[in-house]
Amino acid sequence: MSGTRSPSMTAPATDLPRLGRLAALLYPFCAAAVAINLFMLGLMGQWLGLPALAPLWAVAVSVPLGVPAAWAAARWVRGLIAEAER
């Protein structure tokens, strides 16, 4: 293997642009998963007596929350790829 390794040992330090591209590719899926989880959390909240969350509200909140979720998913996938290459 060539390239400089980062201290985390999960992704090479030179792979930051590739990680960003992978995160951008995964963003729609992560944002959709966040929206579904928020909506389901709202449905469970009704059991506790809380008001229901509108699906549009869950989608609107998932847009910014999808960014860290996509970044975490990209780091996880990149770690799996690095492990498979060893």
C-alpha positions as CSV (number, residue, x, y, z in Angstrom):
1,M,0.0,0.0,0.0
2,S,1.3,3.4,-0.8
3,G,0.2,6.8,0.6
4,T,0.4,8.5,3.9
5,R,-1.7,7.0,6.7
6,S,-3.7,9.1,9.0
7,P,-3.4,8.7,12.8
8,S,-6.9,7.1,12.9
9,M,-5.6,4.2,10.7
10,T,-9.1,3.9,9.1
11,A,-8.5,6.0,6.0
12,P,-5.5,7.4,4.3
13,A,-4.9,11.1,5.0
14,T,-4.9,11.8,1.2
15,D,-8.4,10.3,0.8
16,L,-10.4,13.3,2.3
17,P,-11.8,14.3,-1.2
18,R,-12.8,10.7,-1.8
19,L,-14.5,10.5,1.6
20,G,-16.4,13.7,0.7
21,R,-17.5,12.2,-2.6
22,L,-18.6,9.0,-0.9
23,A,-20.5,11.1,1.7
24,A,-22.2,13.1,-1.1
25,L,-23.2,9.8,-2.7
26,L,-24.6,8.4,0.5
27,Y,-26.4,11.7,1.6
28,P,-29.8,11.0,0.0
29,F,-30.0,7.6,1.6
30,C,-28.9,8.9,5.0
31,A,-31.2,11.8,4.9
32,A,-34.1,9.5,4.0
33,A,-33.2,7.2,6.9
34,V,-33.1,10.1,9.3
35,A,-36.5,11.3,8.1
36,I,-38.0,7.9,8.6
37,N,-36.5,7.5,12.0
38,L,-37.7,11.0,13.1
39,F,-41.2,10.2,11.8
40,M,-41.3,6.9,13.7
41,L,-40.0,8.6,16.8
42,G,-42.9,11.0,16.5
43,L,-45.3,8.1,16.3
44,M,-43.8,6.6,19.4
45,G,-44.1,10.0,21.0
46,Q,-47.9,9.8,20.6
47,W,-47.8,6.8,22.9
48,L,-46.4,9.1,25.6
49,G,-49.0,11.8,24.9
50,L,-46.8,14.1,22.8
51,P,-48.3,15.6,19.6
52,A,-47.7,13.9,16.3
53,L,-44.9,15.0,14.0
54,A,-45.9,15.9,10.5
55,P,-44.0,14.0,7.8
56,L,-43.0,17.3,6.1
57,W,-41.5,18.4,9.4
58,A,-39.5,15.2,9.7
59,V,-38.2,15.6,6.1
60,A,-37.3,19.3,6.8
61,V,-35.3,18.4,9.9
62,S,-33.6,15.5,8.2
63,V,-32.0,17.8,5.5
64,P,-29.4,19.2,7.9
65,L,-29.2,16.1,10.1
66,G,-28.4,14.0,7.0
67,V,-25.0,15.7,6.6
68,P,-23.4,14.2,9.8
69,A,-25.1,10.9,9.2
70,A,-23.7,10.7,5.7
71,W,-20.3,11.7,6.9
72,A,-20.4,9.0,9.5
73,A,-21.7,6.4,7.0
74,A,-18.9,7.3,4.6
75,R,-16.2,6.9,7.3
76,W,-17.7,3.5,8.2
77,V,-17.8,2.4,4.6
78,R,-14.3,3.7,4.0
79,G,-13.1,1.7,7.1
80,L,-14.7,-1.4,5.7
81,I,-13.0,-0.9,2.4
82,A,-9.7,-0.4,4.1
83,E,-10.2,-3.6,6.1
84,A,-11.1,-5.6,3.1
85,E,-7.9,-4.3,1.3
86,R,-5.7,-5.6,4.0
